[in-house]
Amino acid sequence: MRKKSNILVLFLGVFALIFGILISISPVAEFSKRNFLGWKKVVAEVTSADKKVISDNGFYYEVGASYSESAEKVIEFKYSSKEFPEFGSPKTIYFDEKNTLNFAVGDFSSWNLAVLIVPIAGIFLIFLAISSSKKSSSQKFETEEQDLAEISKIQNTETKIFGEITNVESEILPSGMNVGRAVIRAQLPSGEFRNFKSEQIEGLTAGLLVSYLARPSKISVSVRNGDFDDYFVDSEEIIEAIKKSFETVRDVNLEKEKNV
């Protein structure tokens, strides 16, 4: 609905702009002749008026007017008028001193430039339609992004459960490297216990669990979307937990030796 409204406003704006330019050409030209082109303003005297018939019911007067710049230089002007002029009456004329054939008769009120409101309104409507269209597109894009974010959030819900390392499944790779998977036993929200395995960790063996089993700490298991078959165990967390347990056991043993 908003898209149709924007198209209608844009159409009206383009129409107003084109129509406004067409009706503004003459007023702007007349105003410019009298104010911006440097034409000279004089008061000429009406000297003649010849009636010209253009149809059975149509006619006009070809009026002659003269202006004396000096005793030797008289400038003659010829222009059309629908009304019969009074001989000897004054007539304001603006003319180009470089070419007296270029002239304009009478003053021109700046109120005639009010027609410029039409093309200005057209420009405003075009700007309004474009701005509204951009805003609608931006809002639509933001809404789509928010929807995608919500979907992504729903699809990637992660829950953490906690357990302890109970065993290490050791393996020797063809390259001769010792690796091991930590087995974490954790309790599910339902109360059931289940084993989760880490990725292969270089150098992890069952022997390294001696200190941990003496001083166990909780290991987190990240479960995605409530699917306990889709989980992740942080290898760094396992290494850090084993290291911490080893240091704790060592410190305890050292303290015991001091007290003996």
Buried (B, 14 or more C-beta within 10 A) or exposed (E): EEEEEBEEBBEBBBEBBEBBBEEBEEBBEBBEBBEEEEBBEBEBBBBBBEEEEEEEEEEBBEBBBBBEEEEEEEBEBEBEBEEEBEEEEEBBBBBBEEEBEEBBBEEBEEEBBEBBEBBBBBBBBBEBBBEBBEEBEEEEEEEEEEEEEEEEEEEEEEBEBEBBBBBBBBEEEEEEEEBBBBBBBBEEEEEEEBEBBBEBBEEBEEEBBEBBBEBBBEBBBBBBEEEBEEBBBBBEBBBEBBEBBBEBBEEEEEEEEEEE
